[in-house]
Amino acid sequence: MSKVNKHFETEAIRTQIETTPEKEHSTPMYLTSSFLFDDVEEMRATFASEIDRNTYSRFTNPNTSELIDKMCKLEKAEAGFATATGMSAIFTTFMTILSAGDHMLSVRSIFGSTHTIFSKFLPKYNISSDYVDLNDTSSWDAAVKPNSKLLYLETPTNPGIELIDLDFASAFCKKHDLILIVDNCFATPYIQRPIEFGADLVIHSATKYIDGQGRVMGGMVLGRKDLIADIFTFSRSTGPSLSPFNAWILSKSLETLAVRMDRHSENALKLAEYLEAHPQVEWVRYPFLPSHPQHEIAKKQMSTGGGMVSFGIKGGLEAGKTFLEGVEMCSLSANLGDTRTIVTHPASTTHAKLTDEEREATGITANLIRLSVGLEHIEDIQADLDIAFAKCK
């Protein structure tokens, strides 16, 4: 095939491993734990890293290799590694890059389990962390220490749907010689590619939009070849491996990522506009709403607003509970990125392990509702929310 630059959708569909002698059109599953060698010399050379080939599925597998290759092309990354979950991708990255005595920075508005890693587990290894205010970037310089090693960001953030200017973050990291790591789960490479803005590594919970149908779990780390090589070495021995079956599912799912994200974004914008005009809603956050505080940043680094919307319901915690109990079609789940619209109350679920003070500091109010807007007809989604709102009066 010619070497011309292909569009996102084409790369997502046409990037495949070589066909077998059976000439299959769709990549087969390689459900095997290990691979055979022709002779002792080939086996020796492989384990001496003189030959690059499949040896053991904890290291490499044709299905995971295809997924990694595809995601690297979509994220414009030099290399990548696939893990069992998004959280294993995050923890593996930290444990590879950071050493005892190191310090890291992050914005306060991050996923609850990531915050738990910072606050409860990294300190066991004498790794410290501090949060910077995403709304006051002028204060970031003062947070840097001589032992600071990296800056970790989500944009958009979970669940606040706040944005960080990736151009600024990249310049900040270059100034202080920090590694920039961006969780791109909410946007996906179809909507936003942080590496093009200077990120060193991009992380995904592939469980979410990469799969897109709530079926399997997976994680991805993509970016600089030298950093990924270290992550591979760490993972080869510690084993946070993605199963070949899940890799096969995720690679096939990428073939529809573009069309799914177009529909997610279309539905989410319409729903955000509906919520913004609703008398029982205090506020709405969606990147492509002109009222979003970082709307100009969204237009600069995102092609659409994505499928996530958050809003505050009038009436506080009790109204929030009544609203969630009032939906009839939408799903109550802590997941996101599904074909089906999901309604979540972060303060009592995904961020429940945070203290009241920690939730307040990250803007996770008791009345915050997170919507993962699905692919159903927008009128049916709105009708279901109307039913829930009516029960809150």
Salt bridges, closest charged atoms under 4 A:
GLU41 OE2 - ARG44 NH2 2.83
GLU42 OE2 - ARG53 NE 3.26
GLU50 OE1 - ARG44 NH2 2.87
GLU75 OE2 - HIS204 NE2 2.65
ASP102 OD2 - LYS149 NZ 3.58
ASP130 OD2 - HIS103 NE2 2.78
ASP130 OD2 - LYS145 NZ 3.36
ASP141 OD2 - LYS175 NZ 3.14
ASP141 OD1 - HIS176 NE2 2.69
ASP165 OD1 - LYS300 NZ 2.74
ASP167 OD2 - LYS300 NZ 3.28
GLU196 OE2 - ARG193 NE 3.44
ASP200 OD1 - ARG224 NH1 3.22
ASP211 OD1 - ARG215 NH2 2.73
ASP226 OD2 - ARG224 NH2 2.71
GLU255 OE2 - LYS252 NZ 3.16
GLU266 OE2 - LYS270 NZ 3.27
GLU296 OE2 - LYS299 NZ 3.29
GLU318 OE2 - LYS321 NZ 3.93
GLU328 OE2 - LYS391 NZ 3.74
ASP338 OD1 - ARG340 NE 3.20
ASP356 OD1 - ARG359 NH2 2.52
GLU358 OE2 - HIS115 NE2 3.05
